[in-house]
Amino acid sequence: MSANLARLLAEVDAILLDFDGPVCSIFAGYPAPKVAAELVDMLQRRGVAMPPGLATEPDPLEVLRWAGTAGDPAVTRAVEDALCAAELRAAESAGPTPYGREVIVAARQAGLPVALVSNNSAGAVTAYLSAHRLASYVSPVVGRAYAEPGQMKPNPEPILHAVRALGLAPDRTVLVGDSLSDIEGSRAAGVRSIGYANRPAKAEVFRQAGADVVIDSMGAIASALIERAAG
């Protein structure tokens, strides 16, 4: 456990977690490229003109982001509805992240509230938490704003929503995330950040983006929280 991580966790009063990455791999059993392809197929069947590159986009959230720029709210809502349904299905076969559960439980044992702030739908996040007996440990759950992809991280608003719900100052909270949008959103919100580099190439990217601490295992946070609780 690094001294920097322990010091950071000693300075905050709540932990915010991104969902897909720090808690689980939501598309482990229902791959994200398959979901993205299904969204594109739906758009094609609706006769929506799309840029050529969208047909090979592997990230369904990026398909939704594009839909939000298409200028037709009905198209955005259609993609949102289809993605929400797909995420609920994906949550059933999501793969838990090693030590993700331990972080949530240890945080609560250390007296720290835990919130989830996700670009996935709140329904899918809640379904996963319920299925894994974690719902009672987490509040609030802030998911993707319905049919408003521009409100997804790195927009700081969902992060600030969670901070306000907790009744804390932003700098008394820390967000753990595995994407650049988490780090950038945290900085914009005035929230501390821990970059979870679940792939080695992410570590330097997170440092350059201003992450306060970078880890390669959620186990590091779990250990630090267990020590905090014991102390």
C-alpha positions as CSV (number, residue, x, y, z in Angstrom):
1,M,0.0,0.0,0.0
2,S,1.5,3.4,-1.0
3,A,1.8,6.2,1.6
4,N,0.1,8.5,-0.9
5,L,-3.0,6.3,-1.1
6,A,-3.2,6.0,2.6
7,R,-2.8,9.7,3.1
8,L,-5.5,10.5,0.4
9,L,-8.0,8.1,2.0
10,A,-7.4,9.7,5.4
11,E,-8.3,13.1,4.0
12,V,-11.7,12.2,2.5
13,D,-15.1,11.6,4.0
14,A,-16.7,9.6,1.2
15,I,-15.7,7.4,-1.7
16,L,-17.3,7.7,-5.2
17,L,-16.9,4.7,-7.5
18,D,-17.2,4.4,-11.2
19,F,-19.2,1.3,-11.9
20,D,-17.8,-0.4,-15.1
21,G,-14.2,-1.1,-14.1
22,P,-13.8,-0.5,-10.4
23,V,-16.9,-2.6,-9.4
24,C,-17.4,-5.0,-12.3
25,S,-17.0,-5.6,-16.0
26,I,-20.6,-5.0,-17.0
27,F,-20.2,-6.3,-20.5
28,A,-18.2,-9.4,-19.6
29,G,-20.9,-11.8,-20.7
30,Y,-22.6,-9.6,-23.3
31,P,-19.7,-7.9,-25.1
32,A,-19.7,-4.2,-25.6
33,P,-18.9,-4.5,-29.3
34,K,-22.0,-6.7,-29.8
35,V,-24.2,-4.2,-28.0
36,A,-22.7,-1.3,-30.1
37,A,-23.3,-3.3,-33.3
38,E,-27.0,-3.9,-32.3
39,L,-27.5,-0.1,-31.6
40,V,-26.0,0.7,-35.0
41,D,-28.2,-1.9,-36.7
42,M,-31.2,-0.4,-35.1
43,L,-30.2,3.1,-36.4
44,Q,-29.8,1.6,-39.9
45,R,-33.2,0.0,-39.8
46,R,-34.7,3.4,-38.8
47,G,-33.0,4.9,-41.9
48,V,-30.7,7.2,-39.8
49,A,-27.8,8.6,-41.8
50,M,-24.5,7.8,-39.9
51,P,-20.8,8.4,-40.4
52,P,-19.0,5.4,-41.8
53,G,-16.9,4.9,-38.7
54,L,-19.9,4.4,-36.5
55,A,-20.5,0.9,-38.0
56,T,-17.3,-0.4,-36.4
57,E,-17.6,1.5,-33.1
58,P,-17.0,-1.0,-30.3
59,D,-18.3,1.2,-27.4
60,P,-22.1,1.5,-27.1
61,L,-21.7,4.7,-25.0
62,E,-20.0,6.3,-28.0
63,V,-22.9,5.3,-30.2
64,L,-25.2,7.0,-27.7
65,R,-22.9,10.1,-27.7
66,W,-23.1,10.3,-31.5
67,A,-26.9,9.9,-31.4
68,G,-27.0,12.9,-29.1
69,T,-25.4,15.0,-31.8
70,A,-27.7,13.8,-34.6
71,G,-30.2,16.6,-33.9
72,D,-33.2,14.3,-33.5
73,P,-34.4,13.7,-29.9
74,A,-36.4,10.7,-31.0
75,V,-33.3,9.0,-32.2
76,T,-31.4,9.8,-29.0
77,R,-34.3,8.3,-27.0
78,A,-34.5,5.2,-29.1
79,V,-30.8,4.5,-28.6
80,E,-31.0,5.3,-24.9
81,D,-34.0,2.9,-24.5
82,A,-32.2,0.1,-26.4
83,L,-29.0,0.7,-24.4
84,C,-30.8,0.7,-21.1
85,A,-32.3,-2.7,-22.0
86,A,-29.0,-4.1,-23.1
87,E,-27.3,-2.9,-19.9
88,L,-29.9,-4.6,-17.8
89,R,-29.3,-7.8,-19.7
90,A,-25.5,-7.4,-19.4
91,A,-25.7,-6.8,-15.6
92,E,-26.9,-10.4,-15.3
93,S,-23.6,-11.7,-16.6
94,A,-21.3,-8.9,-15.4
95,G,-18.0,-10.1,-14.0
96,P,-17.1,-8.7,-10.6
97,T,-13.8,-6.8,-10.4
98,P,-11.3,-8.4,-8.0
99,Y,-11.6,-6.6,-4.7
100,G,-14.3,-4.3,-5.9
101,R,-16.8,-5.8,-3.4
102,E,-14.1,-5.6,-0.6
103,V,-13.6,-1.9,-1.3
104,I,-17.3,-1.2,-0.9
105,V,-17.7,-3.2,2.3
106,A,-14.4,-2.0,3.8
107,A,-15.3,1.7,3.1
108,R,-18.5,1.3,5.0
109,Q,-16.7,-0.5,7.9
110,A,-14.3,2.5,8.0
111,G,-17.3,4.8,8.3
112,L,-17.1,6.2,4.8
113,P,-20.3,6.5,2.6
114,V,-20.0,5.0,-0.8
115,A,-21.7,6.4,-3.9
116,L,-21.6,5.1,-7.5
117,V,-21.3,7.5,-10.4
118,S,-21.6,5.8,-13.7
119,N,-22.1,6.5,-17.4
120,N,-24.1,3.3,-17.4
121,S,-27.8,3.4,-16.6
122,A,-28.8,3.6,-12.9
123,G,-31.2,0.7,-13.5
124,A,-28.3,-1.6,-14.6
125,V,-26.1,-0.5,-11.7
126,T,-28.9,-1.0,-9.2
127,A,-29.7,-4.5,-10.6
128,Y,-26.0,-5.5,-10.3
129,L,-25.8,-4.2,-6.7
130,S,-29.0,-6.0,-5.7
131,A,-27.9,-9.3,-7.3
132,H,-24.6,-9.2,-5.5
133,R,-26.0,-8.1,-2.1
134,L,-24.4,-4.7,-2.2
135,A,-27.3,-2.4,-2.5
136,S,-27.5,-1.6,1.2
137,Y,-23.8,-0.4,1.1
138,V,-24.2,2.2,-1.6
139,S,-26.1,5.4,-1.8
140,P,-26.6,7.4,-3.9
141,V,-26.4,5.6,-7.3
142,V,-26.0,8.3,-10.0
143,G,-26.4,6.8,-13.4
144,R,-26.5,8.3,-16.9
145,A,-29.0,11.1,-17.4
146,Y,-31.8,9.8,-19.6
147,A,-31.3,10.7,-23.3
148,E,-28.8,13.4,-22.4
149,P,-25.4,11.9,-23.4
150,G,-23.7,15.3,-23.1
151,Q,-24.3,14.9,-19.3
152,M,-22.1,11.8,-19.1
153,K,-18.6,12.1,-17.6
154,P,-16.2,13.9,-18.2
155,N,-19.1,16.4,-17.6
156,P,-18.7,17.0,-13.9
157,E,-22.5,17.2,-13.2
158,P,-23.1,13.5,-12.3
159,I,-20.1,13.7,-9.9
160,L,-21.4,16.9,-8.3
161,H,-24.8,15.3,-8.1
162,A,-23.4,12.6,-5.9
163,V,-21.4,15.0,-3.8
164,R,-24.4,17.2,-3.2
165,A,-26.5,14.1,-2.2
166,L,-23.8,13.2,0.3
167,G,-23.8,16.7,1.7
168,L,-20.0,17.1,1.5
169,A,-17.5,19.5,0.0
170,P,-16.1,18.2,-3.3
171,D,-12.5,18.1,-2.0
172,R,-13.6,15.9,0.9
173,T,-14.5,13.1,-1.6
174,V,-12.5,10.9,-4.0
175,L,-13.6,9.3,-7.2
176,V,-12.1,5.9,-8.2
177,G,-12.3,5.4,-12.0
178,D,-10.7,3.5,-14.7
179,S,-11.1,5.9,-17.6
180,L,-9.8,9.3,-18.6
181,S,-13.3,10.7,-18.4
182,D,-13.3,9.8,-14.7
183,I,-10.1,11.7,-14.0
184,E,-11.1,14.7,-16.1
185,G,-14.6,14.8,-14.6
186,S,-13.2,14.7,-11.1
187,R,-10.8,17.6,-11.7
188,A,-13.6,19.7,-13.2
189,A,-15.8,18.9,-10.2
190,G,-13.0,19.7,-7.7
191,V,-13.1,16.1,-6.4
192,R,-9.9,14.0,-5.7
193,S,-9.3,11.1,-8.0
194,I,-7.7,7.7,-7.9
195,G,-7.0,6.2,-11.3
196,Y,-7.5,2.5,-11.5
197,A,-5.1,1.4,-14.2
198,N,-6.5,-2.0,-15.0
199,R,-4.3,-2.0,-18.1
200,P,-0.7,-0.9,-17.8
201,A,-0.9,1.7,-20.6
202,K,-3.5,3.7,-18.5
203,A,-1.1,4.5,-15.6
204,E,0.9,7.3,-17.3
205,V,-2.2,8.7,-19.0
206,F,-3.9,9.0,-15.6
207,R,-0.8,10.7,-14.1
208,Q,-0.6,13.2,-16.9
209,A,-4.3,13.9,-16.5
210,G,-3.8,14.8,-12.9
211,A,-5.0,11.8,-10.9
212,D,-4.0,12.2,-7.3
213,V,-3.0,8.5,-7.0
214,V,-2.8,5.7,-9.6
215,I,-3.3,2.0,-8.6
216,D,-3.3,-1.2,-10.6
217,S,-5.5,-3.2,-8.2
218,M,-8.6,-2.4,-6.2
219,G,-7.0,-4.5,-3.5
220,A,-4.7,-1.6,-2.7
221,I,-7.8,0.5,-1.7
222,A,-9.4,-2.4,0.2
223,S,-6.2,-2.9,2.2
224,A,-5.9,0.8,3.0
225,L,-9.6,1.0,4.1
226,I,-9.2,-2.1,6.3
227,E,-6.3,-0.4,8.0
228,R,-8.2,2.8,8.4
229,A,-11.1,0.9,10.0
230,A,-8.7,-1.0,12.3
231,G,-7.1,2.2,13.4
